[in-house]
Amino acid sequence: MANTIIYWFRQDLRVQDLPGLLAAAATGKPLVACFILDDETPGEHRPGAASRWWLHHSLLSLQDELRGLGGELLLRRGSAPQVLEELVGACDADAIHCSRQYEPWAGALEQQLHSTLASRQIDFKRYPGSLLFEPGQVMTQAEAPFKIFTPFWRQCLRSSEPRRPQPPPVDINWHPTPPRGESLLDWGLLPRDPDWASQWPPLWSPGSTGAAERLATFLAGPVADYSEGRNHPARGATSRLSAHLHFGEISPRAVWHAARGLAHADPDRKEQVDKFLSELGWREFSHHLMYHFPHIVEQPFKEPFQAFPWLGNETALRAWQRGLTGYPIVDAGMRELWHTGYMHNRVRMVVASFLTKHLLTHWRTGARWFHDTLVDADLANNSCGWQWVAGSGADASPYFRIFNPVTQGEKFDAQGDYVRRWVPELAELPDRYLHKPWEAPADVLARAGVALGDDYPAPIVEHKAAREAALAAYGSIKG
Ligand SMILES: Cc1cc2nc3c(=O)[nH]c(=O)nc-3n(C[C@H](O)[C@H](O)[C@H](O)COP(=O)(O)OP(=O)(O)OC[C@H]3O[C@@H](n4cnc5c(N)ncnc54)[C@H](O)[C@@H]3O)c2cc1C
């Protein structure tokens, strides 16, 4: 039999618009498709608990898709280089194809594989597939990476349009006797005792079909309210595609062309579509930044923040994690995260600002909590999101802009629908006091059935004092 080709699925769990899979299929060689759960290679790459739930279901969906194409997905656990080496031997492969990843650990792994496999005449090929534009393709006139979003995105829009998505390969020459795989259930990716994700199935549909449906639903309705509605957590005006994009169940090119197609067909939607695409642009920007400045996943982008006097108070951190800070919009966000594996972007900014500025807790601590609890946890978007809020990132929000959790709540959840949903103990409070229950007169609290300190905590820090402490901490590194 001719030498086999291995397609190694990573964060590209789809068969549509997957250049590496198309190229592998086009060779006509016997093909083995595999996914490796690598919990051994050191680095920030192990999926967190919520991502594992998603991964389980996404792999089930990919298995179905590959069966539809006549093949199977081989599942293996272990160090990726070792497993690949074993598979190469077991099926006499002379080539491995995969999609590129941009995390520092993934880049190092790809380099390592490249040199070890090349020395054995195994062709290791990486293909683009997760981004609209490859890092290195969007540079300043001086051939330097962009550090500011607006000129970066302008340059992206001036580049040639991302190519149209491609259909899945037809006629794959599947290997007739692939090596045996492991059972997905044996991987224990789903939570047990307790099954904290038991309420998630109606909320999420991991996999390509779910991704395509979510995009279609979004473009058919909520996009009309995107520019303004995206700031209001109760409005449901965003796409919720982030986890699908992170796991590569849908390609950003497919999203781009579907959205552009809508704007073309209905010019009234153009402004909304452009805004939506610019958010995809932030995803691009974060990945390009991580590629050019890999230290940003651990270290501040802005050097002076190395000396920032973080405090780190365990009791306050626990109150934040549990949604018991006494600030309703913060608590609503943290509870939405815990109960659904997701948090609205506006609220992510508010809770991140609260942790880093009101509680002076290192952004990395917050990023780790998000990594474990978000279904869309993504090293580039998460690190850049946290650094943006903390003020230490590229093109970051200025440090002195400290979100006031009361006014943020009043502005973006004016009718209180979001807070009432996630902090039901405050549901009966009138709008006027919903975002600042400590200001409610005793009779108002009594009528709403709220005993502050018992049913719901008093604020764990006072906003004005916390703001002053944060500005003083910033002052200590500024000069
Ligand atoms: C502190 C903090 C942490 C974050 N952590 C993550 C994370 O781990 N994973 C993640 O995917 N996003 C993260 N974000 C970005 C953003 O909050 C989510 O991408 C967005 O809320 C997902 O919802 P959506 O799919 O409905 O977004 P939409 O508004 O529909 O946007 C469409 C897509 O654009 C991308 N996008 C939108 N906003 C951003 C942004 N600010 N930065 C980068 N990409 C963006 C996402 O892929 C998103 O799915 C973080 C933001 C902050 C402030």
The ligand as an ORCA input file, in Angstrom:
! r2SCAN-3c Opt
* xyz 0 1
  C     -11.569     40.054     30.146
  C     -11.991     39.461     28.821
  C     -11.732     38.127     28.538
  C     -12.123     37.570     27.310
  N     -11.851     36.250     27.076
  C     -12.198     35.705     25.876
  C     -11.921     34.340     25.602
  O     -11.309     33.606     26.399
  N     -12.338     33.842     24.403
  C     -12.990     34.617     23.474
  O     -13.334     34.114     22.393
  N     -13.232     35.910     23.711
  C     -12.872     36.477     24.876
  N     -13.156     37.804     25.114
  C     -13.733     38.633     24.029
  C     -15.267     38.710     23.981
  O     -15.803     38.981     25.244
  C     -15.922     37.430     23.444
  O     -15.275     37.019     22.260
  C     -17.400     37.684     23.127
  O     -18.073     38.124     24.275
  C     -18.023     36.406     22.613
  O     -19.395     36.586     22.415
  P     -20.003     36.565     20.950
  O     -19.491     35.376     20.211
  O     -21.466     36.708     21.087
  O     -19.358     37.870     20.319
  P     -19.778     38.765     19.064
  O     -19.973     40.143     19.556
  O     -20.867     38.152     18.293
  O     -18.435     38.801     18.203
  C     -18.156     37.891     17.133
  C     -16.836     37.205     17.387
  O     -15.770     38.152     17.385
  C     -14.779     37.771     18.341
  N     -14.693     38.826     19.353
  C     -15.680     39.629     19.801
  N     -15.200     40.505     20.707
  C     -13.881     40.232     20.829
  C     -12.825     40.792     21.611
  N     -13.026     41.849     22.426
  N     -11.594     40.256     21.508
  C     -11.353     39.224     20.671
  N     -12.311     38.648     19.909
  C     -13.552     39.152     19.984
  C     -15.255     36.470     18.973
  O     -14.639     35.402     18.275
  C     -16.744     36.511     18.735
  O     -17.337     35.234     18.681
  C     -12.774     38.380     26.341
  C     -13.033     39.725     26.643
  C     -12.656     40.264     27.862
  C     -12.954     41.709     28.152
*
